[in-house]
């Protein structure tokens, strides 16, 4: 996959994914992230498939959000309603570690679009309007041992 413009992937993480379709009308950006951050040998890595049920790492988290992101876009396309719409789908690779390598690209992409939506499910069937944040600080201390 090509890397996103203005991304800094120097953190050793997988690259971010950006897919887009051009149009002459409104510009829509939908965000998500590539997920599942547990070690391969973790007991939590088991994926199970039942009749109408799936269970496994983050099935109701971002993977559910990706389905909510994908199927309305497919429906719009099937009805011919995407022809003039510019649509971009961005999946970043560092959700659990903050925006170390994707923040600059998020800001760049948002500035290019009229609308930006993030598709992470809440688990409560409600619209999420806010989310806790994450901050980083680096201190340099000089002195005598």
FENVENUR-V256032 format. One record per residue. OMEGA is omega in degrees with one decimal (* if undefined). D_FIRST is the distance of its C-alpha to the first C-alpha in Angstrom with 1 decimal. Layout:
BEGIN
OMEGA_D_FIRST / OMEGA_D_FIRST
END
This chain:
BEGIN
176.0_0.0 / 178.7_3.8 / 179.6_6.4 / 175.0_9.2 / 177.7_12.3 / 174.1_15.0 / 173.1_13.3 / -178.1_15.0 / -175.8_13.1 / -179.1_16.3 / 179.0_17.4 / 179.6_15.7 / 173.7_13.7 / 179.9_10.3 / 176.0_7.8 / -177.7_8.4 / 176.2_6.9 / 176.5_8.6 / -177.6_9.7 / 177.5_12.9 / -177.1_15.9 / 174.8_18.6 / -178.4_22.3 / -176.3_25.6 / -179.5_26.7 / -176.9_25.9 / -177.0_22.5 / 175.8_21.2 / 174.7_18.6 / -175.6_18.1 / 169.6_16.9 / 176.9_16.3 / 174.3_14.9 / -164.1_13.3 / 179.9_16.6 / -172.5_19.0 / -178.8_20.0 / 179.2_22.8 / -178.5_23.2 / -178.8_22.6 / -179.9_26.4 / 176.0_27.3 / -179.0_29.7 / -176.4_27.7 / -177.3_24.8 / 175.6_26.7 / 179.9_25.4 / -177.9_28.3 / 177.5_28.6 / -178.8_32.0 / 179.2_33.5 / -172.3_32.1 / 174.8_30.8 / 174.0_27.7 / -178.5_27.9 / -177.4_25.6 / 172.7_23.6 / 177.9_23.0 / 179.0_23.5 / 178.7_25.6 / -175.4_23.6 / 177.7_20.1 / 173.4_19.5 / 177.2_22.5 / 178.4_21.3 / 176.1_18.1 / 177.4_20.6 / 177.0_22.8 / -172.3_19.9 / -170.9_18.8 / 171.7_22.2 / 176.8_23.9 / 176.7_21.1 / -179.9_21.6 / 176.7_25.4 / 179.5_25.3 / -179.5_23.4 / 179.5_26.0 / -179.9_28.8 / -176.3_27.5 / 178.5_27.4 / -172.4_23.8 / -179.1_24.7 / -176.5_25.6 / 169.8_23.4 / -178.3_20.3 / 173.9_18.0 / 176.3_15.0 / -179.7_13.5 / 175.7_12.3 / 179.2_11.7 / -171.9_12.4 / -173.1_12.6 / -178.6_16.1 / -175.2_18.5 / -179.7_21.1 / -178.2_21.3 / -174.7_21.6 / -176.0_19.6 / -176.0_19.6 / -175.5_16.3 / -175.5_15.7 / -179.4_19.1 / 178.8_19.0 / 175.3_15.9 / -178.5_17.7 / 178.3_20.7 / -178.5_19.1 / -179.9_17.5 / -179.6_20.8 / -179.1_22.8 / -171.9_21.1 / 177.2_22.0 / -177.9_25.4 / 175.7_24.5 / -178.8_22.3 / 176.8_22.5 / -173.9_21.4 / 171.0_21.5 / -178.0_22.9 / -177.4_25.8 / -174.7_29.1 / -178.7_30.7 / -177.0_33.8 / 177.0_32.9 / 175.8_33.4 / 176.8_31.5 / -178.6_30.2 / -179.9_31.2 / 178.3_30.8 / 178.3_29.2 / -178.0_30.3 / -179.1_28.7 / 179.5_27.9 / 178.1_29.1 / 175.5_28.8 / 175.8_31.5 / -179.0_32.1 / 173.0_35.7 / -177.1_37.2 / 177.2_40.7 / 178.4_43.2 / -179.9_46.5 / 176.5_48.8 / *_48.4
END
